[in-house]
Amino acid sequence: MVMKSTQRCAQLRASVSIMAILAMAGIATAQDLPKGEELMDKSSEASGGDAMLDEIENLTVRGKMAIQNMGMSGDITMYMAAPDFAYMVFELPGLEKLQRGWNGEVGWETSLMQGPRLLTGSELASFLRDVDFEAQLDWRRMYKSATCTGEKDVEGKPSYVVELVTQTDEAMTMMIDQETYLPSAMTLTQDTQFGSITADILFKEYKSFRGIVMPVVTETKAAGQTMVLTIDSVKVNEELDESLFAVPDDIQAMLDAKAGAEE
């Protein structure tokens, strides 16, 4: 009995010692990690920083979007203009023409397959994140908190894991490359017309376009599909026709009908 009691005491002391070591290791790890705000500041600076905020009035991004699982590829063009305008068009020849826009007040989409509709909620918020070039340079525009929670390899390169909360209270995870401080990957969940979808995104092959640094290749895996955006060109401060950002007639008809119903 004495022997068994002694063994149990020894086992208990060993367990306590192991837990103490693990706890101290956890504390040390947490202390060694940089602050999320500092990482996001460095990431913004690596992308062009405050110096570019005053220089860029608009961006025109042209490229191709490939839906690998379906063997389809089409042209995509995005127009983004300060202070708060965006228009995107994606065309699959003979099959689809998807357009999205934001005029500072109304988010909308028209599609050959789905028809016209208004964008709202997290779906609109996601679109605005994608087309807000200033958010890449000033992360506080889009996120209200950033917390570094660990480290992770992204395609063989060490990255910091940063948990983000948007200004609209959506949570997402960004990985920031430990060498370049540019985003290497991102995971987010958003509500869409087809339900809630989680997307895993890889950012590859960064390039500077007149001072703003962007990934040339963006690979998104969501809902069993893999979509790859490859940027061919980025034009800075082109002269853009204001009609690009106008609400289409079919969307305006929806807005008029909605206003009439609310009267």
Backbone bond lengths (Angstrom), bond angles and torsions (degrees), N, CA, C in turn:
res aa  C-N    CA-C-N  psi(-1)  N-CA   C-N-CA  omega(-1)  CA-C   N-CA-C  phi
1 M - - - 1.465 - - 1.514 110.80 -
2 V 1.374 115.40 -42.12 1.452 118.50 179.70 1.525 110.19 -63.70
3 M 1.358 115.45 -39.42 1.453 120.45 -179.51 1.527 111.03 -63.29
4 K 1.341 116.61 -44.40 1.459 120.45 -179.69 1.516 110.98 -64.83
5 S 1.338 115.46 -40.56 1.456 119.43 179.10 1.520 110.28 -63.83
6 T 1.322 116.39 -41.73 1.470 120.47 178.88 1.526 111.14 -63.43
7 Q 1.346 115.71 -40.27 1.462 119.85 179.02 1.521 111.34 -63.95
8 R 1.371 114.81 -41.95 1.474 118.24 -179.98 1.527 110.66 -64.57
9 C 1.327 117.59 -38.86 1.459 121.40 178.42 1.533 110.64 -64.00
10 A 1.342 114.68 -41.44 1.463 118.86 179.30 1.519 110.89 -64.63
11 Q 1.340 115.77 -41.57 1.465 119.89 178.71 1.521 110.91 -64.16
12 L 1.341 115.65 -40.42 1.466 120.24 179.71 1.521 110.80 -63.55
13 R 1.354 115.78 -44.94 1.462 119.53 179.36 1.523 110.66 -62.60
14 A 1.334 115.91 -39.79 1.465 119.80 179.11 1.529 110.97 -63.92
15 S 1.341 115.72 -41.93 1.472 120.20 179.92 1.518 110.57 -63.70
16 V 1.349 115.77 -44.08 1.458 119.99 179.08 1.522 110.65 -62.27
17 S 1.331 116.34 -41.10 1.463 120.72 179.82 1.528 111.21 -62.93
18 I 1.347 116.15 -42.92 1.458 120.88 179.60 1.525 110.31 -63.15
19 M 1.355 116.32 -44.64 1.460 119.64 179.63 1.518 110.97 -62.56
20 A 1.341 115.99 -39.17 1.467 120.03 179.11 1.522 110.70 -63.74
21 I 1.347 116.26 -42.53 1.463 120.57 179.36 1.525 110.70 -63.01
22 L 1.345 115.53 -44.42 1.458 119.60 179.61 1.520 111.15 -63.80
23 A 1.326 116.10 -40.73 1.465 120.16 179.61 1.521 110.50 -63.21
24 M 1.344 116.67 -44.44 1.454 120.42 179.72 1.522 110.94 -65.61
25 A 1.341 115.89 -36.80 1.466 119.22 177.85 1.515 110.28 -64.30
26 G 1.342 116.02 -40.12 1.457 120.33 178.56 1.503 111.54 -64.15
27 I 1.337 116.54 -41.64 1.456 120.97 178.84 1.521 110.20 -64.18
28 A 1.341 115.77 -43.96 1.461 119.82 -179.66 1.519 110.98 -62.04
29 T 1.342 116.13 -42.06 1.457 120.39 179.52 1.516 110.75 -62.09
30 A 1.345 116.20 -45.81 1.460 120.30 -179.70 1.516 110.80 -61.86
31 Q 1.345 116.13 -38.25 1.458 119.37 -179.74 1.524 111.62 -70.07
32 D 1.338 117.21 -31.35 1.456 121.20 -178.04 1.526 112.46 -74.96
33 L 1.318 117.72 -23.63 1.456 120.93 -177.28 1.527 110.69 -72.24
34 P 1.324 117.32 140.05 1.464 119.66 175.90 1.531 110.26 -72.11
35 K 1.318 116.29 163.41 1.457 120.53 178.04 1.524 110.04 -74.36
36 G 1.337 114.73 144.38 1.458 119.52 -179.41 1.513 112.61 -60.07
37 E 1.335 117.04 -39.63 1.461 120.66 179.93 1.529 111.22 -61.59
38 E 1.352 116.07 -40.29 1.457 119.97 179.70 1.533 111.08 -65.02
39 L 1.336 116.10 -40.10 1.461 120.05 179.26 1.520 111.12 -65.72
40 M 1.321 117.26 -41.38 1.461 120.54 179.94 1.528 110.80 -67.92
41 D 1.325 116.80 -36.14 1.467 120.09 176.30 1.529 110.36 -63.48
42 K 1.343 116.33 -43.65 1.462 120.13 178.86 1.535 110.85 -65.55
43 S 1.341 116.15 -36.87 1.453 120.26 179.14 1.530 110.66 -65.45
44 S 1.335 116.34 -42.39 1.467 120.43 177.57 1.523 110.64 -62.03
45 E 1.340 116.32 -42.14 1.458 120.11 -179.88 1.524 110.77 -65.54
46 A 1.339 117.06 -39.28 1.460 120.90 178.84 1.527 111.60 -65.75
47 S 1.335 116.64 -26.62 1.462 121.28 -179.43 1.523 112.97 -82.46
48 G 1.316 117.21 -8.70 1.457 120.59 -179.22 1.511 112.45 140.83
49 G 1.348 114.91 -32.19 1.454 120.65 173.02 1.516 115.69 68.83
50 D 1.334 114.43 -168.71 1.460 121.14 -176.16 1.519 112.52 -60.12
51 A 1.331 116.65 -27.93 1.465 119.94 -177.90 1.517 112.09 -60.20
52 M 1.356 116.70 -30.58 1.460 120.09 -177.60 1.530 112.94 -86.85
53 L 1.328 117.64 -19.72 1.461 120.22 -175.49 1.522 112.17 -60.26
54 D 1.319 116.39 -39.66 1.461 120.10 -178.36 1.523 113.02 -82.37
55 E 1.338 117.14 -16.29 1.460 120.46 -176.06 1.523 113.57 -88.45
56 I 1.329 116.69 -33.79 1.464 119.74 -171.98 1.528 110.78 -90.65
57 E 1.318 115.03 122.23 1.465 121.42 173.91 1.519 111.05 -99.58
58 N 1.329 116.34 -32.87 1.465 119.70 177.77 1.514 109.94 -159.96
59 L 1.325 114.91 159.30 1.459 122.55 175.16 1.526 109.07 -129.94
60 T 1.328 115.57 141.94 1.463 121.67 171.50 1.528 107.22 -121.93
61 V 1.315 116.35 114.57 1.462 122.26 -176.22 1.526 109.22 -111.25
62 R 1.316 116.31 124.81 1.468 121.00 179.00 1.529 109.44 -122.23
63 G 1.331 115.06 141.73 1.455 118.82 179.72 1.507 111.78 -171.74
64 K 1.326 114.86 -159.21 1.467 120.96 179.20 1.517 109.42 -129.53
65 M 1.318 115.25 143.24 1.456 122.31 175.27 1.516 108.60 -115.34
66 A 1.331 115.66 120.50 1.470 121.10 179.36 1.516 109.44 -108.52
67 I 1.330 117.03 129.65 1.464 122.98 172.93 1.523 105.82 -100.33
68 Q 1.322 115.80 95.98 1.460 120.40 -166.01 1.514 113.11 -64.45
69 N 1.338 118.32 -41.20 1.462 120.69 -176.89 1.527 112.29 -62.68
70 M 1.347 115.84 -26.62 1.462 120.62 -177.10 1.522 112.20 -102.47
71 G 1.335 116.37 -3.20 1.449 119.55 179.95 1.508 113.77 64.55
72 M 1.326 116.99 31.96 1.459 121.77 -177.86 1.518 110.98 -116.71
73 S 1.327 115.44 150.09 1.452 120.69 178.29 1.523 109.22 -148.91
74 G 1.328 116.21 141.97 1.452 120.24 179.65 1.508 111.62 -147.31
75 D 1.317 115.31 169.83 1.464 121.51 179.82 1.520 110.32 -84.38
76 I 1.331 115.75 142.77 1.456 121.18 177.08 1.526 108.57 -132.93
77 T 1.322 115.60 137.87 1.461 121.88 177.03 1.515 108.54 -133.84
78 M 1.333 115.98 134.25 1.456 121.66 178.54 1.522 109.36 -125.48
79 Y 1.332 114.97 129.13 1.460 121.97 175.97 1.526 107.50 -112.04
80 M 1.324 116.38 127.07 1.464 121.74 -179.29 1.519 108.54 -131.41
81 A 1.324 116.81 126.78 1.456 120.07 -176.93 1.523 110.20 -135.08
82 A 1.336 115.38 140.62 1.457 120.85 175.21 1.538 108.83 -72.52
83 P 1.339 119.39 149.81 1.466 123.10 3.61 1.532 113.96 -86.77
84 D 1.361 117.55 -17.59 1.464 116.07 -170.17 1.526 111.45 -166.52
85 F 1.337 117.36 55.78 1.459 120.32 -178.05 1.533 109.77 -131.17
86 A 1.326 115.94 145.94 1.462 119.56 -179.42 1.526 110.31 -155.00
87 Y 1.328 114.86 146.56 1.463 121.49 173.81 1.514 108.00 -149.50
88 M 1.332 116.30 133.21 1.452 122.55 179.88 1.515 109.80 -131.98
89 V 1.335 116.99 140.13 1.458 121.07 174.60 1.522 108.80 -135.00
90 F 1.347 115.52 131.48 1.463 123.17 179.09 1.512 107.83 -127.04
91 E 1.345 116.46 124.90 1.461 120.93 -176.16 1.524 111.83 -122.58
92 L 1.332 115.37 124.60 1.464 122.68 168.19 1.520 106.33 -101.96
93 P 1.314 119.06 110.74 1.463 121.78 -173.19 1.527 113.23 -51.07
94 G 1.327 114.31 124.76 1.457 120.82 176.94 1.508 115.08 74.95
95 L 1.333 118.45 2.97 1.460 119.98 -175.29 1.527 113.47 -130.37
96 E 1.323 117.62 -47.57 1.466 119.92 -172.20 1.523 111.31 -149.38
97 K 1.304 114.63 145.73 1.461 122.51 167.95 1.523 106.67 -136.60
98 L 1.333 114.96 104.86 1.460 121.77 -177.49 1.524 108.58 -103.79
99 Q 1.336 115.77 126.04 1.455 120.63 178.27 1.528 109.39 -124.44
100 R 1.328 115.34 140.29 1.458 121.24 175.87 1.523 109.18 -135.04
101 G 1.329 115.95 147.53 1.453 118.36 -179.71 1.512 112.73 -152.96
102 W 1.312 113.89 164.06 1.469 122.84 177.60 1.525 106.96 -148.76
103 N 1.317 116.99 121.96 1.457 120.82 -178.27 1.530 112.59 -105.73
104 G 1.329 115.70 17.98 1.455 120.68 -177.90 1.516 113.08 96.92
105 E 1.336 116.02 -15.57 1.465 121.03 -178.73 1.524 113.08 -133.67
106 V 1.322 116.51 -35.68 1.466 121.54 -173.50 1.521 110.01 -124.64
107 G 1.345 116.08 130.09 1.450 121.54 172.49 1.519 109.09 -104.06
108 W 1.322 116.98 136.23 1.460 119.75 -174.06 1.524 111.60 -146.39
109 E 1.335 114.29 164.83 1.467 121.22 176.56 1.517 108.65 -146.71
110 T 1.323 116.40 139.06 1.467 121.17 169.54 1.523 107.87 -127.08
111 S 1.321 115.43 143.89 1.456 121.01 -175.06 1.516 109.72 -149.38
112 L 1.340 117.11 139.27 1.455 119.96 175.98 1.518 110.76 -62.06
113 M 1.337 117.07 -33.43 1.461 121.08 -177.76 1.523 112.83 -82.96
114 Q 1.344 117.08 -40.77 1.461 120.79 -171.84 1.522 114.00 -107.03
115 G 1.322 117.71 -13.83 1.455 120.68 -178.39 1.526 112.30 81.37
116 P 1.343 117.46 -168.87 1.464 120.72 -178.35 1.525 112.26 -84.65
117 R 1.327 116.43 148.29 1.452 120.94 174.57 1.518 110.06 -161.86
118 L 1.318 115.65 159.67 1.457 121.66 176.85 1.524 109.85 -89.38
119 L 1.320 116.61 143.07 1.465 121.81 175.44 1.531 108.54 -95.74
120 T 1.332 115.51 132.38 1.461 120.58 -179.68 1.532 109.83 -141.29
121 G 1.328 115.78 173.50 1.460 122.03 171.72 1.522 113.68 58.13
122 S 1.339 115.16 -144.32 1.460 120.33 -175.78 1.526 112.05 -68.64
123 E 1.326 117.03 -24.61 1.465 119.74 177.69 1.528 110.12 -66.77
124 L 1.332 116.40 -43.06 1.457 120.38 176.08 1.526 110.40 -66.56
125 A 1.330 116.40 -42.51 1.464 120.44 179.76 1.522 111.10 -59.54
126 S 1.336 117.55 -39.62 1.457 121.81 179.21 1.524 111.06 -65.40
127 F 1.327 116.55 -42.92 1.464 120.47 178.21 1.528 110.92 -61.75
128 L 1.334 116.08 -42.39 1.463 119.95 -179.31 1.528 111.29 -66.46
129 R 1.333 117.93 -34.15 1.464 120.31 175.11 1.518 110.60 -63.46
130 D 1.334 115.94 -40.31 1.460 120.26 -176.72 1.528 112.22 -66.56
131 V 1.328 116.98 -31.23 1.468 119.84 -172.83 1.529 113.14 -108.56
132 D 1.315 118.30 4.43 1.466 121.27 179.45 1.529 109.00 -93.96
133 F 1.347 116.98 91.97 1.456 119.86 -177.08 1.529 111.66 -67.11
134 E 1.339 117.81 -25.02 1.459 120.30 179.32 1.531 111.43 -70.24
135 A 1.330 117.43 -27.33 1.468 120.28 179.52 1.522 111.17 -65.29
136 Q 1.335 117.04 -30.10 1.461 120.55 177.27 1.522 110.65 -67.19
137 L 1.337 115.96 -29.75 1.464 120.89 -177.70 1.520 112.45 -94.00
138 D 1.325 117.76 -22.22 1.463 123.01 -179.33 1.525 107.78 -137.96
139 W 1.344 116.02 86.24 1.469 121.01 -169.45 1.525 112.74 -63.52
140 R 1.324 118.85 -23.90 1.468 120.63 -178.60 1.526 112.80 -68.48
141 R 1.323 116.99 -16.75 1.472 119.70 173.74 1.526 110.53 -61.19
142 M 1.334 115.97 -35.22 1.462 120.66 -172.31 1.528 113.14 -104.51
143 Y 1.336 117.42 -31.95 1.463 120.30 -173.34 1.530 110.72 -120.66
144 K 1.331 115.12 143.14 1.460 118.86 179.59 1.524 112.31 -103.00
145 S 1.311 117.85 -11.79 1.469 119.71 175.39 1.520 109.89 -152.69
146 A 1.359 114.69 151.47 1.463 121.81 178.48 1.517 107.98 -145.03
147 T 1.347 116.85 123.09 1.462 122.08 -176.71 1.521 109.89 -128.62
148 C 1.324 116.58 121.59 1.467 120.55 176.41 1.524 108.74 -79.76
149 T 1.331 116.69 124.06 1.461 121.08 -174.83 1.527 113.71 -116.03
150 G 1.326 118.29 -4.99 1.451 118.23 -179.43 1.515 112.22 167.00
151 E 1.331 115.20 -162.82 1.457 122.57 -179.87 1.525 109.01 -131.54
152 K 1.333 115.22 153.62 1.453 119.87 -178.53 1.519 109.31 -157.01
153 D 1.339 116.39 141.28 1.452 120.44 174.13 1.533 109.57 -80.53
154 V 1.316 116.57 131.25 1.461 122.17 174.87 1.517 107.34 -118.59
155 E 1.324 115.25 107.07 1.461 122.42 -177.03 1.535 111.37 51.77
156 G 1.343 114.40 45.24 1.454 120.66 174.75 1.513 115.63 85.52
157 K 1.339 117.51 -1.08 1.463 120.48 -179.80 1.528 109.95 -113.84
158 P 1.347 117.73 131.11 1.468 119.67 -178.80 1.530 111.93 -67.70
159 S 1.339 114.57 136.27 1.466 121.23 179.43 1.514 109.69 -134.79
160 Y 1.323 115.89 153.46 1.454 121.22 170.25 1.527 109.14 -86.36
161 V 1.331 116.22 144.40 1.460 122.34 177.47 1.530 107.83 -98.27
162 V 1.328 117.03 121.80 1.454 121.74 -178.06 1.530 109.10 -122.22
163 E 1.338 115.59 120.09 1.460 121.09 176.79 1.534 108.05 -86.71
164 L 1.334 115.84 124.63 1.457 122.22 -176.37 1.524 111.05 -114.13
165 V 1.320 115.98 148.06 1.464 122.31 171.53 1.518 107.13 -125.98
166 T 1.328 116.32 124.41 1.452 120.39 -176.93 1.526 110.74 -76.25
167 Q 1.324 115.68 171.08 1.458 121.18 177.25 1.525 111.51 -64.80
168 T 1.346 116.57 -17.90 1.470 121.17 177.34 1.530 111.57 -104.40
169 D 1.349 116.27 21.39 1.469 123.67 172.71 1.526 114.61 67.01
170 E 1.313 117.47 28.66 1.466 120.83 173.01 1.526 108.98 -94.52
171 A 1.326 116.39 138.47 1.464 121.34 -179.44 1.522 110.05 -100.16
172 M 1.330 115.68 139.73 1.461 120.95 176.06 1.517 109.10 -153.26
173 T 1.319 115.56 165.23 1.458 121.48 -177.06 1.513 109.97 -120.43
174 M 1.345 115.84 129.40 1.461 121.04 176.80 1.520 109.28 -117.78
175 M 1.321 116.97 138.03 1.451 122.56 172.51 1.530 108.34 -103.23
176 I 1.341 116.07 130.53 1.460 121.50 -177.55 1.519 109.13 -116.43
177 D 1.330 116.24 123.09 1.460 122.74 -178.25 1.525 110.43 -57.60
178 Q 1.331 116.77 130.25 1.459 120.70 -175.51 1.523 112.97 -72.72
179 E 1.309 118.21 -16.72 1.474 120.85 179.98 1.529 111.64 -94.95
180 T 1.341 116.62 -46.19 1.465 120.18 -174.76 1.521 113.06 -97.36
181 Y 1.326 116.88 -20.30 1.463 124.73 -174.58 1.534 113.10 65.90
182 L 1.312 116.72 15.29 1.457 121.06 173.89 1.523 109.36 -90.60
183 P 1.332 118.29 150.33 1.468 119.77 177.90 1.521 111.49 -59.23
184 S 1.330 116.59 131.74 1.457 120.89 178.05 1.523 112.17 -104.10
185 A 1.337 116.81 -26.02 1.461 120.93 -179.22 1.529 109.53 -163.01
186 M 1.325 114.79 166.96 1.463 119.89 179.17 1.529 108.76 -155.41
187 T 1.319 116.21 146.07 1.464 122.15 174.07 1.520 108.30 -129.29
188 L 1.327 115.86 130.36 1.462 119.81 179.56 1.514 110.11 -149.40
189 T 1.321 114.76 158.81 1.469 122.09 176.33 1.513 108.53 -124.46
190 Q 1.329 116.36 132.58 1.454 119.23 -179.36 1.523 110.29 -138.33
191 D 1.328 114.87 154.29 1.455 121.20 174.61 1.523 109.22 -84.41
192 T 1.326 116.13 135.68 1.460 121.39 177.12 1.525 108.37 -131.46
193 Q 1.318 116.51 178.07 1.468 120.02 177.29 1.529 111.44 -66.27
194 F 1.345 116.73 -13.76 1.459 120.96 179.30 1.531 112.03 -104.16
195 G 1.319 117.29 7.84 1.456 121.72 -179.52 1.514 111.79 111.47
196 S 1.328 115.51 -173.85 1.461 121.52 -179.41 1.527 110.04 -79.37
197 I 1.332 116.85 128.85 1.462 121.83 -175.54 1.525 109.62 -129.76
198 T 1.340 116.02 132.84 1.457 121.72 175.52 1.521 108.88 -97.76
199 A 1.335 116.05 133.10 1.453 121.35 -178.64 1.526 110.20 -120.97
200 D 1.332 116.18 134.25 1.463 123.10 172.69 1.521 107.68 -108.87
201 I 1.332 116.41 123.15 1.462 122.02 -170.79 1.525 110.41 -121.75
202 L 1.324 116.49 133.83 1.464 122.80 174.32 1.527 108.95 -112.93
203 F 1.340 116.11 135.70 1.462 121.88 176.96 1.524 108.32 -109.56
204 K 1.329 116.27 125.68 1.466 120.06 -173.05 1.536 111.28 -133.06
205 E 1.331 114.25 156.12 1.477 122.84 169.12 1.527 111.86 54.71
206 Y 1.300 116.00 66.02 1.465 120.50 179.21 1.525 110.81 -68.78
207 K 1.340 114.35 146.96 1.459 121.57 179.36 1.516 108.99 -146.56
208 S 1.318 116.37 146.42 1.463 121.29 178.21 1.524 110.43 -90.92
209 F 1.330 115.69 129.40 1.455 122.40 175.99 1.530 107.57 -117.69
210 R 1.314 114.74 97.88 1.466 121.81 -178.11 1.525 112.33 50.89
211 G 1.321 115.40 38.59 1.457 120.23 173.53 1.513 115.45 104.01
212 I 1.337 118.73 -19.44 1.457 120.56 176.57 1.532 107.91 -98.33
213 V 1.321 116.03 126.94 1.469 121.91 -173.67 1.530 109.07 -98.71
214 M 1.330 115.61 123.78 1.462 121.25 -175.54 1.529 110.06 -134.80
215 P 1.355 117.49 153.32 1.474 119.24 174.60 1.523 110.25 -75.10
216 V 1.310 116.70 131.96 1.459 120.88 178.43 1.523 110.46 -76.36
217 V 1.328 116.56 -29.29 1.468 121.84 -179.59 1.528 109.24 -123.61
218 T 1.329 116.42 127.49 1.459 122.44 175.28 1.523 108.26 -125.57
219 E 1.322 116.34 120.00 1.469 121.90 -178.32 1.527 109.58 -109.43
220 T 1.319 115.75 122.22 1.464 121.50 -177.38 1.526 110.00 -118.63
221 K 1.335 115.57 127.74 1.461 120.90 174.48 1.518 108.31 -113.13
222 A 1.337 115.75 121.04 1.466 120.92 -177.49 1.518 109.28 -157.91
223 A 1.322 115.81 139.61 1.464 122.73 176.23 1.530 112.25 51.55
224 G 1.329 115.72 39.59 1.457 119.55 177.08 1.512 114.71 77.63
225 Q 1.331 117.81 4.29 1.453 121.87 -179.53 1.536 110.20 -113.74
226 T 1.312 115.60 151.02 1.458 121.56 173.91 1.521 108.38 -119.47
227 M 1.321 115.93 118.77 1.459 121.66 -178.75 1.523 109.34 -117.17
228 V 1.321 116.73 132.71 1.452 121.78 -177.33 1.528 109.26 -121.80
229 L 1.332 114.70 117.85 1.463 121.13 175.28 1.524 108.64 -96.63
230 T 1.316 116.52 123.72 1.461 121.81 177.35 1.523 108.73 -118.46
231 I 1.314 116.83 118.95 1.464 121.70 -177.39 1.529 109.84 -84.10
232 D 1.332 115.31 128.54 1.462 121.30 177.18 1.523 111.83 -94.70
233 S 1.333 117.04 -36.73 1.456 119.33 -177.67 1.527 110.38 -155.12
234 V 1.325 115.44 151.32 1.462 122.69 173.78 1.529 107.48 -132.94
235 K 1.320 116.14 118.25 1.456 121.68 178.01 1.525 108.94 -104.06
236 V 1.335 115.90 134.35 1.462 121.59 -177.93 1.521 109.25 -109.62
237 N 1.338 115.22 130.31 1.475 122.73 175.19 1.526 112.99 58.08
238 E 1.331 116.09 43.73 1.460 120.42 169.60 1.525 109.38 -72.06
239 E 1.312 116.07 158.66 1.462 119.39 173.72 1.526 107.99 -80.75
240 L 1.332 116.20 113.92 1.461 121.53 -175.77 1.520 110.51 -108.06
241 D 1.321 115.46 140.20 1.458 121.59 175.62 1.526 109.03 -74.67
242 E 1.328 117.54 128.66 1.465 121.01 -178.68 1.521 112.47 -60.93
243 S 1.335 117.17 -23.48 1.463 119.89 -179.30 1.527 112.35 -65.20
244 L 1.344 117.28 -17.64 1.466 120.60 176.50 1.525 111.24 -56.29
245 F 1.324 116.15 -34.03 1.464 120.88 -172.62 1.527 112.80 -100.61
246 A 1.329 115.93 9.72 1.464 119.69 179.54 1.525 110.26 -75.16
247 V 1.325 115.99 148.65 1.465 121.27 176.73 1.529 109.07 -72.82
248 P 1.348 119.01 128.01 1.470 121.39 179.68 1.533 112.04 -61.78
249 D 1.314 115.84 158.67 1.469 121.10 -176.54 1.524 112.06 -59.37
250 D 1.347 118.17 -41.90 1.466 119.39 -177.32 1.531 111.37 -68.53
251 I 1.334 117.00 -32.23 1.463 120.19 175.51 1.525 110.03 -71.89
252 Q 1.345 116.79 -40.21 1.464 119.95 178.74 1.519 110.59 -62.80
253 A 1.345 116.89 -36.70 1.468 120.30 177.09 1.523 110.75 -62.18
254 M 1.333 117.39 -38.56 1.461 121.32 177.08 1.528 110.69 -65.01
255 L 1.328 116.43 -41.45 1.465 120.13 179.26 1.516 111.30 -65.40
256 D 1.347 116.86 -40.67 1.473 120.73 179.19 1.516 110.81 -64.82
257 A 1.343 116.16 -41.03 1.466 120.27 179.51 1.526 110.80 -65.58
258 K 1.334 116.43 -39.15 1.467 120.84 178.78 1.523 111.21 -66.03
259 A 1.349 115.87 -41.44 1.472 119.59 179.00 1.516 110.49 -65.34
260 G 1.352 116.36 -39.28 1.462 119.79 179.65 1.521 111.81 -64.71
261 A 1.332 116.61 -37.89 1.463 120.38 -179.32 1.508 111.95 -69.10
262 E 1.347 116.73 -27.12 1.461 120.38 -178.22 1.521 113.18 -85.34
263 E 1.337 117.44 -11.28 1.465 120.33 -179.97 1.549 111.61 -75.28
